[in-house]
Structure formats: structure tokens, C-alpha cells
């Protein structure tokens, strides 16, 4: 099987932890690099969490620390993921260390040296991706597509307008959306229908399921009875199994200022940028995808 090479740009984060772990065990994927970006918590905790995950799963995948703040606005975290971002489980101390080079440079080097196009999977704010595209625009032709978790055509989760990842750095999001690279937006329109709870996790008896159960209980976005929302895992699922989603081209504009900053506004006419937007998900098939992968994990 030919594997799809990917870079995961992330701010772990409870649902990020699930997405990263699942990506490690999908036979279709070759995870080349993990880059961290300020988002759910501060960059120190985020990067430590990424190192904890590669240690927990015993993977020799490089981790590089990225942007500490958004491009133009102050950094604003949230409490959805607890104090450290991955509260609830006693992870072993990391045995891996971060790369010396900044995430933007690590992505640049990997893209320049690759003989094949690489898919970027940002599941946090888009600061690193925007900075890389701004500094090295020639790399756009080395990117297969950007499959991002973020945005919404039907209301936000930070406020009535904006989803967190795009709200956290709306200027970066606008740059990425308008970059000309093939974009697939996996937003709240589908992720809120992708839930995993206690009943589903009980079907898997391994260390990964135990870890997921522990950290999911500290996740405010949902509950273990009804299921917690697997926002970021949807982006991984799209890369491996796009048939789980209904995707349509839509003209979208990212609002960068005012109370609606971070909103992905759908436009009709000549304005906006045409991107591919996930508008529906087969929730039952997603859960089967999730549990099927989890059963292959440690």
C-alpha cells in the first residue's frame, strides 16, 4: 500500500491526542513530522504534550516547536482541555527531544527534500502554516492539500460566529485560505456529529483506550455518556477515508476583525475563496473507523 505522507500541525489538547494516536496506527499514513503551535494551552505545555504522545506510543517521529503567539493578536487559550492540555492520565516523562529547528524551518526542509507532495493536517490554529507559506511561497507546489480542522458554516464554539482554531489566529487563517493551495475544511458542521463515549471505548481493551478514557473525562466538549466530540480525529479520518464525508466547494471569507473575528462566512457571488468544505459525515461509519483503529493500537 502506498502511504500518504503527512505533517500534523497541532496544539495538544485532548482531541489532538486522540487524532495523533490514531494517525500513528493508520496503515495509509506516513507521519513525517509533528509541529506544535500555541492554541489550547501555552506552547511549552503543548510541545511537552506532543513529546509525551510520541513517547507513550513509542514512535520515532520528530517534533518541532512552532509559533508561540498568533500573527497579530494576543494569545488566548481556553480551559476546555484543562490546565496542561492533557489532564487526567499519568503519562511517562518524554524520552524524545524536540528538533533544534523551528517548526516553520522543519516543514520547509521536509517539503523541499521530499520527492512527493505532502499533505498538511493542521488541527490547531493556522499560525505555523501561514508563516511557512508567507516565508516560502515556492513550497506551495510541494503541498498535496491542506486538510484542516477548523471553521464552521453554521455557528461557532467560542461564540456564535467563530470556531476556536480560526478564532485563535484569524489573520493566519485568512492567509492560508487565500494561499491558492487545495484546502479541505473539516469544521464544526461535521465534527460535532463525531462523538466517542464510554460505551464505545469499553469495546477496546488496551492501553490506548485506557488513556483515551482518562483524558476524555477531563474534556469539557461533551460528556462520556453522550460522547465527547472528536474534532481533530475527523481531519485524520478524511485523509484516510474521505468517503465518510460529504464535501462540497463553497466560497468562504475569513473575518479577521471585530466581534465576528475567526468566522468563516459563506459568500455567494464573486467574493471569497473557493475551498472544499465538509458538510456532512456518516457518524456511525466514523465511530467504526475510530474503534477499528483503536483496536490496532497498543
C-alpha positions in Angstrom: 0.0 0.0 0.0 1.3 3.4 -0.9 1.2 5.6 2.1 0.2 9.2 2.2 2.9 11.4 3.7 1.6 13.9 6.2 2.7 16.6 8.6 0.5 17.1 11.6 0.5 20.7 13.0 -1.1 20.6 16.4 -1.8 22.1 19.8 -2.4 19.0 22.0 -5.1 19.2 23.5 -7.3 16.2 24.3 -8.9 15.6 21.0 -5.5 16.3 19.4 -4.0 13.5 21.4 -6.6 11.1 20.0 -6.1 12.3 16.4 -2.3 11.9 16.7 -2.5 8.4 18.2 -5.0 7.3 15.5 -2.7 8.7 12.8 0.2 6.7 14.1 -1.7 3.4 13.6 -3.3 4.0 10.2 -1.6 1.9 7.6 -2.5 4.5 4.9 -0.4 7.3 6.6 3.3 8.1 6.9 3.5 10.7 9.6 6.7 12.6 8.7 6.7 15.4 11.3 4.7 16.8 14.2 4.8 20.6 14.6 3.4 22.4 17.6 1.6 25.7 17.7 0.2 27.9 20.5 -3.5 27.3 20.9 -5.3 25.2 23.5 -2.7 26.0 26.1 0.7 27.6 26.1 3.5 26.5 23.7 5.5 24.9 26.5 2.7 22.6 27.6 1.7 21.9 24.0 5.2 20.8 23.0 5.7 18.7 26.1 2.3 17.0 25.4 3.5 16.2 21.8 6.6 14.7 23.2 4.6 12.7 25.8 2.5 11.3 23.0 5.4 10.1 20.8 6.9 8.6 24.0 3.6 6.9 25.0 3.2 5.4 21.6 6.9 4.7 21.2 7.2 6.4 17.8 10.4 7.9 16.4 8.7 10.8 14.8 10.3 14.2 15.0 8.6 17.0 16.9 9.4 20.7 16.3 8.2 23.7 18.3 6.5 26.4 16.4 4.9 29.8 16.9 4.3 30.9 20.5 1.7 33.6 19.7 -0.7 34.4 16.9 0.5 36.6 14.0 -1.2 39.8 15.1 -3.5 39.3 18.1 -2.7 38.3 21.7 -2.6 34.6 22.6 -5.8 33.5 24.3 -6.1 29.9 25.4 -9.1 28.1 26.9 -10.0 25.8 29.7 -11.7 23.2 27.6 -8.6 20.9 27.8 -7.7 21.6 31.4 -4.6 23.2 32.8 -1.9 21.2 30.9 -4.0 20.3 27.9 -3.9 16.6 28.6 -5.0 16.3 32.2 -6.3 13.0 33.6 -3.6 10.5 32.7 -0.2 9.8 34.2 1.9 9.9 31.0 5.5 8.7 31.2 8.0 11.5 31.1 9.1 12.2 27.5 12.2 10.3 26.3 12.2 12.2 23.0 13.5 15.7 22.5 12.4 18.4 20.1 14.2 19.3 17.0 16.5 22.3 17.3 15.0 24.0 14.2 11.7 25.9 14.4 8.6 24.2 13.1 8.5 26.5 10.0 12.0 25.6 9.1 11.4 21.9 9.8 8.4 21.9 7.4 10.4 23.8 4.8 13.2 21.3 4.9 10.9 18.3 4.7 8.9 19.8 1.8 12.0 20.9 -0.1 13.7 17.5 0.2 10.6 15.4 -0.5 10.3 13.7 -3.9 6.5 13.5 -3.5 3.9 16.1 -2.4 3.0 16.1 1.3 -0.4 16.6 2.9 -0.5 19.1 5.7 -3.0 18.3 8.5 -3.3 21.3 10.8 -5.5 20.6 13.8 -4.8 23.8 15.7 -4.5 27.5 14.9 -3.0 28.1 11.4 -0.1 30.3 12.6 2.7 27.9 11.6 1.2 27.2 8.2 0.6 30.8 7.4 4.1 31.8 8.4 5.6 29.0 6.3 3.6 30.0 3.2 4.4 33.6 3.7 8.2 33.0 4.1 8.5 30.2 1.5 5.7 30.6 -1.1 7.6 28.4 -3.6 6.7 25.4 -1.4 3.0 25.6 -2.3 3.6 23.2 -5.2 5.1 20.7 -2.8 1.8 20.5 -0.8 -0.7 17.9 -1.9 -3.5 19.6 0.1 -4.2 21.1 3.5 -6.8 19.2 5.4 -7.6 21.4 8.4 -9.8 21.1 11.4 -11.4 24.5 11.9 -14.2 26.8 10.8 -17.9 26.4 10.6 -20.7 27.5 8.2 -23.3 27.1 11.0 -22.1 29.0 14.0 -19.1 28.8 16.4 -18.0 27.2 19.6 -16.1 30.2 21.1 -19.0 32.5 20.4 -22.0 32.5 18.0 -19.7 33.1 15.0 -16.3 31.6 15.3 -14.7 28.1 15.8 -11.7 28.1 18.2 -8.8 27.3 15.8 -9.7 30.1 13.4 -10.7 32.5 16.1 -7.3 32.0 17.8 -5.5 33.4 14.8 -7.9 34.7 12.2 -5.2 36.5 10.2 -3.3 33.3 9.7 -6.5 31.5 8.7 -7.2 34.2 6.1 -3.7 33.8 4.6 -4.0 30.1 4.4 -7.5 30.1 2.9 -6.3 32.6 0.2 -3.0 30.9 -0.5 -4.1 29.0 -3.6 -3.3 25.6 -2.0 -6.1 23.0 -2.2 -8.0 23.4 1.1 -10.4 20.9 2.8 -12.1 22.5 5.7 -13.3 19.9 8.3 -15.4 22.2 10.6 -18.0 22.1 13.3 -20.6 21.3 10.7 -19.3 17.7 10.8 -17.1 17.4 13.9 -20.0 18.0 16.3 -21.5 14.8 15.0 -18.4 12.7 15.6 -18.6 11.6 19.2 -16.9 8.8 21.2 -18.0 7.9 24.7 -17.7 5.4 27.5 -19.7 2.7 25.8 -17.7 2.8 22.6 -14.3 2.9 24.5 -15.3 -0.1 26.6 -15.2 -2.2 23.5 -11.4 -1.8 23.3 -9.2 -3.3 26.0 -5.8 -1.8 25.5 -3.5 0.9 27.0 -4.6 3.5 24.4 -8.3 3.0 25.2 -7.4 3.4 28.9 -5.5 6.6 28.2 -8.3 8.0 26.0 -10.9 7.2 28.6 -8.9 9.0 31.3 -8.3 12.2 29.3 -11.7 12.3 27.7 -13.2 12.6 31.2 -11.4 15.9 31.6 -12.7 17.3 28.2 -15.5 19.8 28.6 -16.7 19.4 25.0 -19.2 16.7 25.6 -19.5 14.0 28.2 -18.7 10.4 28.4 -22.3 9.3 28.4 -23.3 11.1 25.2 -19.8 11.1 23.8 -17.1 13.7 23.6 -16.5 15.5 20.3 -13.6 14.2 18.2 -13.0 17.4 16.2 -9.4 16.7 15.2 -9.8 13.0 14.5 -12.2 13.9 11.7 -9.3 15.5 9.8 -7.3 12.3 10.1 -10.3 10.3 9.0 -10.8 12.5 6.0 -7.2 11.8 4.8 -7.6 8.1 5.1 -11.3 7.7 4.3 -12.8 10.7 2.5 -15.9 8.7 1.7 -17.0 9.2 5.3 -17.7 12.8 4.5 -19.8 14.8 2.0 -17.6 17.6 0.7 -18.7 20.5 -1.4 -17.0 23.5 -2.9 -18.0 26.7 -1.1 -17.0 30.4 -1.4 -15.7 31.4 2.0 -14.2 34.5 3.6 -12.4 34.5 7.0 -13.4 37.6 9.1 -10.3 39.0 10.8 -11.6 41.9 12.9 -14.4 42.8 15.2 -16.7 40.5 17.3 -17.0 38.0 14.4 -13.2 37.6 14.0 -12.4 34.0 13.0 -15.8 33.4 11.4 -15.8 31.5 8.1 -18.5 33.4 6.2 -20.1 31.7 3.2 -20.5 34.1 0.3 -22.5 34.0 -2.9 -21.1 35.7 -6.0 -17.6 36.7 -6.8 -16.3 37.4 -3.4 -14.5 34.9 -1.1 -12.2 32.0 -1.9 -13.5 28.6 -3.2 -12.4 25.8 -0.9 -13.7 22.3 -0.2 -16.0 22.2 2.9 -17.2 19.0 4.7 -20.9 19.5 5.1 -22.0 16.0 6.3 -20.5 13.0 8.0 -21.5 9.4 8.3 -21.4 9.3 12.2 -21.8 5.6 12.5 -19.1 4.9 10.0 -16.8 7.4 11.7 -17.2 5.6 15.0 -16.4 2.2 13.3 -13.3 3.9 11.8 -12.3 5.2 15.2 -12.8 1.9 17.1 -11.3 -0.2 14.3 -8.1 1.9 14.5 -8.1 2.0 18.3 -8.2 -1.8 18.4 -4.9 -1.9 16.5 -3.2 0.4 18.9 -1.1 -0.5 22.0 
